[in-house]
Amino acid sequence: MNIIFLVNNTKISPNANGGASVYFSHLELLAKLGYKVHVLLVDFSDKPNGEISSKVNSEYIQEIKGFYSEINHFQVAQIHPKGIVNRIKTAISAPEKFEYFFVNSQNENLLKEYISKHKINLVWAEWRWTAILAQYSNLTVPIVYAHHDWEFKLRKLKSSLSLLEKFHLKQKKRVELDLVKNVAACISASFTETEEIKAYGNPKALYIPLTYQEVTITPNDSETPSIVHLGGMGTTANRIGLERFLEVCWDDLKQKIPTIELKVIGNLKYASDSLKKRLKDPQINCVGFVEDLQPELKAYDIHIIPWEYNTGTRTRIPLVFNYAQVLVCTKAAASCYPEVIHDENSILSDDLNQMKTQLLDLYKNQEKLIFIGDNARKTFQNHFTVDQQVEKLKEFVESVVGYEL
């Protein structure tokens, strides 16, 4: 079977960032099934003419060799509308064209030509924009939308929105809900958002948790655990979650455990000024982006996820389990994974104040650290590998195309 894998023009890697790890996981699963995968790296930069070419950034694809049969760069055309009257009409009748200038006949024709030439049976669209591009191109093959998050939910978390921003958010919500209802099927790495997709009108939705290749556990000879936070500050959940943890928990933890240390792994480029100031604490070690996590993620260290909302997918959780670290996470953030169970393979918190108390209780409890870390590793092996998920995906894809493969 021939599949187009539509994905943003960015690095596909299990370690670059959360989105990239989802791309990698899904692409590896499709490759494992033996499908002929045609990767189109979709470039949404503002250009008037579209083109599909072999001009691929080699840095983006270093880690996916063997996962595809063909790979190309898809520069979309962004066609800006003219005339205020037409703009108003479009806002009412076609919000997808009003909000997304890449929804146009030029890109539609490029996709249709590629599908015809390569005898494509299925389009797999990663993240929102590629799915919008595919769905509103009137294609004759089924589209699977690999759903990552709800934009309208994330934007509502912004402290204040202008009237114009609220209007655009409402329009985008119209598009998002229309999209999930009308694609042939949806895949999500979040169980809760899979159920939401079904509730919004598409029963053809499958939960496939994020998968990683199993690693060799890094031994930990320290007498006390480190506290670890992993993730670049370009991700809202990482940036806001870490700052909230430092506001609510850190001073009290230092007062009660004077030797406590926090290791922050990830690019700080998009950290707020207030967060950067807090990170200058001598008991916080900011190591930046790390290509090889093996030396940094040691078994039985405590790994915090202090994000306080149920949005998107916490891609770090399977990674934490893989390394036999001890996850301490808010219940809201962990709700995307039904495999995460309090006091069995993780410690889950109602809020950050409870997280603080749990960290104090856990810090010197070596027996519990080992118990939770070992169970986390077993959970990873039972749920978060390609071999554990590939057959489920095969059956789902066959149900979408309507025949056995």
C-alpha positions as CSV (number, residue, x, y, z in Angstrom):
1,M,0.0,0.0,0.0
2,N,1.2,3.5,-0.8
3,I,0.8,6.2,1.9
4,I,1.5,9.9,1.8
5,F,3.0,11.0,5.2
6,L,2.3,14.7,5.3
7,V,4.4,16.3,8.0
8,N,5.7,19.7,8.9
9,N,9.1,20.7,7.3
10,T,11.1,20.1,10.5
11,K,13.3,17.5,12.1
12,I,11.7,14.0,12.6
13,S,13.4,12.6,15.7
14,P,12.5,10.8,19.0
15,N,14.5,13.4,20.9
16,A,14.3,16.8,19.2
17,N,10.9,17.9,20.8
18,G,7.5,16.6,21.6
19,G,6.0,17.0,18.1
20,A,9.1,15.5,16.4
21,S,8.9,12.4,18.7
22,V,5.2,11.8,17.7
23,Y,6.2,12.2,14.0
24,F,9.0,9.7,14.5
25,S,6.8,7.2,16.4
26,H,4.1,7.2,13.8
27,L,6.5,7.0,10.8
28,E,8.3,4.0,12.5
29,L,5.0,2.2,13.0
30,L,4.0,2.7,9.4
31,A,7.4,1.5,8.2
32,K,7.2,-1.5,10.5
33,L,4.0,-2.5,8.7
34,G,5.8,-2.6,5.4
35,Y,3.8,0.1,3.7
36,K,5.5,2.2,0.9
37,V,5.6,5.6,2.7
38,H,6.0,8.8,0.7
39,V,7.1,11.5,3.1
40,L,6.1,15.1,2.1
41,L,7.8,17.7,4.3
42,V,5.3,20.5,4.1
43,D,6.8,24.0,4.2
44,F,4.2,26.6,5.2
45,S,6.4,29.7,4.7
46,D,4.7,32.6,3.0
47,K,5.4,32.1,-0.7
48,P,3.0,32.6,-3.7
49,N,3.9,29.5,-5.7
50,G,3.7,25.9,-4.6
51,E,6.2,23.1,-5.6
52,I,7.0,19.5,-4.7
53,S,10.7,18.9,-5.1
54,S,13.6,16.8,-3.9
55,K,15.1,19.8,-2.0
56,V,15.0,18.2,1.4
57,N,17.0,19.5,4.4
58,S,19.2,16.5,5.2
59,E,19.4,17.4,8.9
60,Y,15.6,16.8,9.2
61,I,15.8,13.2,8.1
62,Q,19.0,11.9,9.5
63,E,17.2,9.5,11.9
64,I,14.5,8.1,9.6
65,K,16.5,6.3,7.0
66,G,14.8,3.1,6.1
67,F,11.4,4.4,7.1
68,Y,10.2,5.7,3.7
69,S,10.4,4.8,0.0
70,E,10.4,8.4,-1.2
71,I,10.8,11.8,0.4
72,N,10.2,15.3,-1.0
73,H,9.8,18.9,0.1
74,F,6.4,20.4,-0.4
75,Q,6.5,24.2,-0.6
76,V,2.8,25.2,-0.3
77,A,1.5,28.3,-2.0
78,Q,0.1,30.9,0.4
79,I,-2.4,33.0,-1.6
80,H,-3.6,36.1,0.2
81,P,-7.2,37.2,-0.5
82,K,-8.1,40.5,-2.0
83,G,-11.0,42.8,-1.2
84,I,-12.7,43.3,2.1
85,V,-16.1,42.2,0.8
86,N,-14.8,38.8,-0.3
87,R,-12.9,38.5,2.9
88,I,-16.1,39.0,5.0
89,K,-18.0,36.4,2.8
90,T,-15.2,33.9,3.2
91,A,-15.2,34.3,7.0
92,I,-18.9,33.3,7.0
93,S,-18.9,30.6,4.4
94,A,-15.4,29.1,4.4
95,P,-13.5,29.7,7.6
96,E,-10.8,27.3,6.5
97,K,-9.9,29.7,3.6
98,F,-10.3,32.7,5.8
99,E,-7.8,31.5,8.4
100,Y,-5.4,29.4,6.3
101,F,-4.1,30.9,3.1
102,F,-2.6,27.6,2.0
103,V,-6.2,26.2,1.4
104,N,-6.3,27.0,-2.4
105,S,-6.5,25.3,-5.8
106,Q,-2.8,25.4,-6.5
107,N,-1.9,23.2,-3.5
108,E,-5.0,21.0,-4.2
109,N,-3.8,20.3,-7.7
110,L,-0.2,19.6,-6.6
111,L,-1.5,17.0,-4.1
112,K,-3.9,15.4,-6.5
113,E,-1.2,15.1,-9.2
114,Y,1.2,13.4,-6.7
115,I,-1.6,11.0,-5.5
116,S,-2.4,10.1,-9.1
117,K,1.3,9.6,-10.2
118,H,2.2,7.5,-7.2
119,K,-1.1,5.5,-6.9
120,I,-1.6,6.7,-3.3
121,N,-4.1,4.7,-1.2
122,L,-4.1,6.7,2.0
123,V,-3.0,10.2,3.2
124,W,-1.7,10.3,6.8
125,A,-1.5,13.9,8.0
126,E,0.5,14.9,11.0
127,W,-0.7,17.8,13.1
128,R,-3.4,20.3,12.4
129,W,-2.1,22.3,9.4
130,T,-1.2,19.3,7.2
131,A,-4.6,17.8,8.0
132,I,-6.4,21.0,7.0
133,L,-4.3,21.1,3.8
134,A,-5.4,17.6,2.9
135,Q,-9.0,17.7,4.0
136,Y,-9.9,20.9,2.1
137,S,-8.2,19.7,-1.1
138,N,-11.1,17.5,-2.0
139,L,-9.0,14.3,-2.3
140,T,-10.5,11.0,-3.4
141,V,-8.4,8.9,-1.0
142,P,-9.1,8.5,2.8
143,I,-7.3,10.9,5.2
144,V,-6.1,9.9,8.6
145,Y,-5.5,12.9,10.8
146,A,-2.8,12.3,13.4
147,H,-4.2,14.7,16.1
148,H,-1.7,16.3,18.5
149,D,-3.8,18.9,20.4
150,W,-6.7,21.3,20.3
151,E,-5.6,24.8,19.3
152,F,-8.8,26.4,20.7
153,K,-8.1,24.8,24.1
154,L,-4.5,25.9,24.3
155,R,-5.2,29.5,23.2
156,K,-7.8,29.8,25.9
157,L,-5.0,29.4,28.5
158,K,-3.6,32.7,27.3
159,S,-4.1,35.3,30.0
160,S,-6.0,37.7,27.8
161,L,-7.3,37.8,24.3
162,S,-8.3,40.8,22.3
163,L,-11.7,40.9,20.5
164,L,-9.9,40.2,17.2
165,E,-8.0,37.3,18.7
166,K,-11.2,35.9,20.1
167,F,-12.9,36.2,16.7
168,H,-10.0,34.3,15.0
169,L,-10.0,31.7,17.7
170,K,-13.7,31.1,17.1
171,Q,-13.1,30.7,13.4
172,K,-10.3,28.3,14.0
173,K,-12.4,26.2,16.4
174,R,-15.0,25.9,13.6
175,V,-12.3,24.5,11.3
176,E,-10.9,22.2,13.9
177,L,-14.2,20.6,14.8
178,D,-15.2,20.3,11.1
179,L,-11.9,18.7,10.4
180,V,-12.1,16.0,13.0
181,K,-15.7,15.2,12.1
182,N,-15.1,14.8,8.4
183,V,-11.7,13.1,7.9
184,A,-11.9,9.3,7.4
185,A,-10.2,8.7,10.8
186,C,-8.2,10.2,13.6
187,I,-5.2,8.9,15.5
188,S,-4.2,10.4,18.8
189,A,-1.4,9.7,21.4
190,S,-3.8,11.0,24.0
191,F,-6.6,8.8,25.3
192,T,-8.6,11.7,26.6
193,E,-8.4,13.6,23.3
194,T,-9.3,10.4,21.4
195,E,-12.5,10.3,23.4
196,E,-13.1,14.0,22.8
197,I,-12.8,13.4,19.0
198,K,-15.4,10.7,19.2
199,A,-17.7,13.0,21.2
200,Y,-17.2,15.7,18.6
201,G,-18.6,13.4,16.0
202,N,-16.0,11.0,14.6
203,P,-16.3,7.5,16.0
204,K,-13.4,6.4,13.8
205,A,-10.7,7.5,16.3
206,L,-7.9,5.3,17.7
207,Y,-5.7,5.8,20.7
208,I,-2.1,4.8,20.0
209,P,0.3,5.9,22.7
210,L,3.7,7.2,21.8
211,T,6.4,4.6,21.2
212,Y,10.1,4.6,21.7
213,Q,12.9,2.2,21.2
214,E,13.8,0.5,24.5
215,V,17.1,1.8,26.1
216,T,19.6,0.3,28.4
217,I,19.0,1.7,31.9
218,T,21.7,4.0,33.2
219,P,22.7,2.9,36.7
220,N,22.4,5.4,39.5
221,D,24.9,5.2,42.4
222,S,23.8,8.4,44.1
223,E,22.6,8.2,47.7
224,T,19.8,10.7,47.0
225,P,17.8,11.3,43.8
226,S,18.0,14.3,41.5
227,I,14.9,16.1,40.5
228,V,14.7,16.3,36.7
229,H,12.7,18.4,34.3
230,L,13.0,17.6,30.6
231,G,11.7,19.6,27.7
232,G,12.4,22.8,25.7
233,M,10.8,26.0,26.6
234,G,9.3,26.4,23.2
235,T,6.5,24.1,24.4
236,T,3.8,25.9,26.4
237,A,3.4,23.0,28.9
238,N,7.1,22.9,29.6
239,R,7.6,26.6,30.0
240,I,4.6,27.4,32.1
241,G,4.7,24.2,34.1
242,L,8.3,24.7,35.1
243,E,7.8,28.3,36.1
244,R,4.7,27.3,38.2
245,F,6.7,24.6,39.9
246,L,9.5,27.1,40.8
247,E,6.9,29.5,42.1
248,V,4.9,27.1,44.2
249,C,7.3,24.4,45.3
250,W,11.0,25.2,44.9
251,D,11.6,27.5,47.9
252,D,9.9,25.2,50.4
253,L,11.7,22.1,49.0
254,K,15.1,23.9,49.4
255,Q,14.2,24.9,52.9
256,K,13.3,21.4,54.0
257,I,15.9,19.6,51.9
258,P,18.9,22.0,51.7
259,T,21.0,19.6,49.4
260,I,18.2,19.2,46.8
261,E,19.1,19.8,43.2
262,L,17.0,20.3,40.1
263,K,18.3,19.4,36.7
264,V,16.7,21.2,33.8
265,I,17.2,19.5,30.4
266,G,16.1,21.4,27.2
267,N,16.6,24.5,25.2
268,L,15.9,27.7,27.2
269,K,15.5,29.9,24.1
270,Y,11.8,30.7,24.7
271,A,11.9,30.9,28.5
272,S,10.3,34.1,29.8
273,D,12.5,36.6,31.6
274,S,10.9,35.8,34.9
275,L,11.7,32.1,34.4
276,K,15.3,32.7,33.3
277,K,15.7,34.7,36.5
278,R,14.4,31.9,38.7
279,L,16.7,29.4,36.8
280,K,19.8,31.3,38.0
281,D,19.5,29.5,41.3
282,P,22.8,27.7,42.3
283,Q,20.8,24.5,43.1
284,I,19.4,24.4,39.5
285,N,21.6,22.9,36.8
286,C,20.5,23.9,33.3
287,V,22.2,21.6,30.9
288,G,20.5,22.8,27.7
289,F,19.4,20.6,24.8
290,V,21.0,17.1,25.1
291,E,21.2,14.8,22.0
292,D,22.0,11.7,24.0
293,L,19.8,11.4,27.1
294,Q,21.4,8.2,28.3
295,P,23.9,9.8,30.7
296,E,21.3,12.4,32.0
297,L,18.3,10.2,32.7
298,K,19.4,7.8,35.5
299,A,17.2,5.2,37.0
300,Y,15.2,6.1,40.1
301,D,15.8,9.9,39.8
302,I,12.6,11.8,40.3
303,H,11.1,13.3,37.0
304,I,8.6,16.1,37.4
305,I,5.8,17.1,35.0
306,P,4.1,20.1,36.7
307,W,1.8,21.1,33.9
308,E,-1.7,21.7,35.4
309,Y,-4.0,21.1,32.5
310,N,-5.3,18.2,30.4
311,T,-4.1,19.3,27.0
312,G,-2.3,17.5,24.2
313,T,0.0,14.6,24.9
314,R,2.8,14.5,27.5
315,T,5.3,12.9,25.2
316,R,7.9,12.7,28.0
317,I,5.9,10.1,30.1
318,P,6.8,7.0,28.0
319,L,10.4,8.3,27.9
320,V,10.5,8.6,31.7
321,F,9.2,5.1,32.1
322,N,11.8,3.8,29.5
323,Y,14.6,5.0,31.8
324,A,13.0,3.7,35.0
325,Q,12.7,7.1,36.4
326,V,10.1,8.0,39.0
327,L,7.4,10.1,37.5
328,V,5.8,12.8,39.8
329,C,3.1,14.5,37.7
330,T,-0.2,16.3,38.0
331,K,-3.3,14.1,37.4
332,A,-4.4,16.5,34.7
333,A,-1.2,16.2,32.7
334,A,-1.1,12.4,33.0
335,S,-4.7,11.8,32.1
336,C,-3.8,11.4,28.4
337,Y,-2.3,8.0,29.4
338,P,-4.5,5.4,31.1
339,E,-1.4,3.3,31.6
340,V,-0.1,5.8,34.2
341,I,-1.3,4.6,37.7
342,H,-0.8,6.4,40.9
343,D,1.3,4.6,43.6
344,E,2.0,1.8,41.1
345,N,4.2,3.2,38.3
346,S,4.0,6.9,39.2
347,I,3.1,9.5,41.8
348,L,0.1,11.7,40.7
349,S,-0.8,15.0,42.3
350,D,-4.1,16.9,42.5
351,D,-2.1,20.2,42.4
352,L,1.4,21.6,42.9
353,N,1.0,21.9,46.6
354,Q,0.3,18.2,46.9
355,M,3.2,17.6,44.5
356,K,5.5,19.5,46.9
357,T,4.4,17.2,49.8
358,Q,4.8,14.1,47.7
359,L,8.3,15.1,46.7
360,L,9.3,15.6,50.3
361,D,7.9,12.2,51.3
362,L,9.5,10.4,48.3
363,Y,12.9,12.0,48.4
364,K,14.5,9.7,51.1
365,N,12.3,6.7,50.5
366,Q,14.7,4.6,48.5
367,E,12.4,1.5,48.6
368,K,9.5,3.4,47.0
369,L,11.7,5.0,44.4
370,I,12.9,1.6,43.3
371,F,9.4,0.1,43.4
372,I,7.9,2.9,41.2
373,G,10.9,3.0,38.8
374,D,10.9,-0.7,38.2
375,N,7.1,-0.7,37.6
376,A,7.5,2.2,35.3
377,R,10.0,0.3,33.2
378,K,7.7,-2.8,33.0
379,T,4.8,-0.5,31.9
380,F,7.0,0.9,29.2
381,Q,7.9,-2.6,27.9
382,N,4.2,-3.7,27.9
383,H,2.7,-0.6,26.3
384,F,5.1,1.9,24.7
385,T,7.1,0.0,22.1
386,V,6.4,-0.4,18.4
387,D,5.9,-4.2,18.8
388,Q,3.2,-3.6,21.3
389,Q,1.2,-1.2,19.1
390,V,1.9,-2.2,15.5
391,E,-0.9,-4.9,15.1
392,K,-3.5,-2.5,16.5
393,L,-2.5,0.1,14.0
394,K,-2.6,-2.5,11.1
395,E,-6.2,-3.5,11.9
396,F,-7.2,0.2,12.1
397,V,-5.6,1.2,8.8
398,E,-7.3,-1.8,7.1
399,S,-10.7,-0.7,8.5
400,V,-10.1,2.8,7.0
401,V,-9.1,1.6,3.5
402,G,-11.7,-1.2,3.6
403,Y,-9.5,-4.2,2.8
404,E,-6.9,-6.4,4.3
405,L,-3.2,-5.5,3.6
